Amino acid sequence: MKEIVLDTETTGLSVKDGHRIVEIGCIELDNLVPTKNIFHFYLNPERKVSDKAFEVHGYSDDFLSTKQKFIEIADSFLDFIKDKKIIIHNAEFDIAHLNNELSLVGKEKINNSNVIDTLELARNKFPGSSISLDSLCRRFRIDNSKREKHTALIDCELLSKVYINLIDQKEPTLNLVVNSENKVSGQECLDYYKKVVIPSQKEMSDHKEFLKKNLKKNFY
């Protein structure tokens, strides 16, 4: 089963105020394991970045002015997410911005039925607790030291690990393959075997005596 972990950065909070996307990051998961398929673009939002948004992600107007516009990457983005579940933390925010961008270029909007919101998963799992991405990383002991700023790809990497923990799946830590001798090998070699314990003659004799005594008690 393939899923997409997705995050965006924007010029501001609300699409009603004309804010646009400045970065899209996506990481593909195959049966919860990240693949090498990554979708990542910085975008020219065709407007200024708000001061508060700049404090969050650090992308300046000058930096973004040379990047592609959303219309130029819209088709490749839709192809990347096609027929896959989309994992987002606070999906309401990201989907609102993505659907606004898609609407502006005349593309079909993302259906909410294809979206899994990890914020909702965390709210149900830990009611009353802090459920920000940083808080969940601390709870699950996930190293988020690289997250000095909110950047889409780093947030996707962290969210993929948080998601695995939220759905109670153990995060894979070993790259295991089966070799020609049917032994497990990888970063570590795990040798599983059953130890056969052969009873001694005295143990066999004692066992027979035990059975005789108990059989007499049960039948006489």
N, C-alpha and C positions, 0 to 999 in steps of 0.2 A: 504494500500500500504506500503510495507516494503522497506526501504532504509538502506544503510550502510554508516556511516560517517567514513572516513579512514584517517590515517596519518602514516607516517614512519619517522624514523631517520636513518641516514646513516653514513658511515665512511668518506664521502666527497661528493663533488658536482656531479661528472660525472661518469657514468658507463664506458665511454670510457677510463677512467684512472683506471679502475678496482675497483671502489668503490662499497661497498656492504651495505645491510640493516642490522642495528643493533637492530631495534625495529619496531614492527607493532602493531598499536592499531586500533580497530574497535568498533564502537557502533551502535547497530541496532535501527532504528526508525520505529515505526509502526504508520502510519498516523501522522508523524512528532513528535510523543511522544517517547522519549527514553524507550526502554524495558530493561529487566535485562540481555539480551544477549550481552555479550562483548567478543571480541577476542583480546587477548593481549599476546605478547611474546617478550622477549629480545632474541637476536640471536647472535651466534658466527659467525662473518663475515669472519673468517679464514684469516684475514689480519689486519694490524694496523689501528687504527683510526687516521685521520689527526688532526693536532693541532687545526685547525679552527673548525672542527666538534666537537672536545672535548669541545671547548669553548661554543658551542651552546647547546649541550645536557649533557655533563659531564660524559659520559659512558667511563670508562677506558678500556684498553686492558685486564687487569687482571679481571675486573668485567665480561666482555663479554666472556672470554675464557672458562668459566664453563657453558655457556648457550647452548641450543640446536642449531643445524644448520638448515638452511631454509628447506633442504630436509626432515627433520623430521616433519615439521609442514605444509608442502605444501598442502597436501590433505585436512587437516582439515580447512586450510585457504580457499581453493577453495570451499569447502562445505559451509562455512559460508557466502560467498559472492554470491553463486549461485543464478541466476535468480533475483538479486536485483540491483537496481540502486546504484551506488557508488558516494558518495559526497566527493570531495577532494578540498582543497585550493591549487592552483597551481598544477593541475593534471599532467601536462607534466612531472614534476620532479618525483613525486611518481610513476606514471605508468611506466616511463622509468626504474626505479629501480626494481619495482615489476616484470615487464616483463623480465628483465635481469635475475632475480633470477629464475623465472619460466622456462626460456629457458635453464638455466644451469642444471636444474634437469629434463629436458625433458617434461615439462608440457605445456599445451595450454596457450597462452598469453591472457591477459584481453583485451576485445574488447572495443575500445574507445566509441562506441555507448552506452555503459552501464554506462558511466561516466558523472557526472555533475561537472563542474569546477566552484567553487564559486568565484575564481579570475576573471573569465570571467563575471560572473553575476554582481560582484561588479564594474568591469570596465565599463560595459554598464549602470549600474544604477547611478554611480558617476564618470562620465568622468572627468579626470584631477585631481581627488582627490587621496590621499594615500589610498591604498586598501590592506595593509598588514592585517594580522589577528588581531594584536594589535590595528591598526587604526580603523578597523571595530567594534571591541569590544567597543572602546571609543565612536564611532558614535552611537551605539545602546545601550550605557550605560550598557554593560555587564561586570560584575566584572571579571577581568583577573589578580587579584593580586596574584593568586597561580602560575602564569606562570613566575617563576624566571628563569627556563631553558625550552628549547623546549623539552617536553616529549609527546609521542604520545597520551596517553589517555587524558591528560589535554587539549591538542590541539583539540582532537575530541569533548570533552565536550563543549569547547568554540565554535567550528565550528558548532556544531549542533544548538546552539542558534543563531549564526550569519546567518546560512542558513535560518532558519525560518523567520528572519527579512528581509533577502534579497528577499524572494519570497512573502513578504507582508502578511505573516500569523502571527497572534498574538500568541505569545508564551503562552502556557497553564500555568496558575498560580494557579488554583484551581483543586483539585482532586474531581470531582463531580460525585455522583452516585444517582440513583433514588431509593428511598426506597419503601416499600410496600404501603405507603399511598400516593404515587405519588408526594411526595415533594422532592425537590432537597436538598441533604445534602452532606457534605464533610468537608474540612477544615473550611469552612464558610457555614452557611445556608443562602441561598438566597430565600426569600419569595416574589415571584412576584404576584401581584394581581391588578385587575382593581377597581378603586374607582368609585362607582355609585353615581352620583349627581342628586338628585330629585329636580326639579324646584318647587318654591313656587306657591301658588295660584295667587299672584299678577303677578309673572313672566309669568304664563300661560295666564292670562288675557291680559297682555301687548302684548304678542306674537300674540294672536288672533286679537287684534286691528291693529297691524302692518300688518298682512296678509290681512285684509279687505281693508285697505287703499291702499296697493300696488296692490291688485287685481283690484280695481276700476280704478286705474291709467292706468293699462295695457290693460284693456278691454273697456274702455269708453273714 
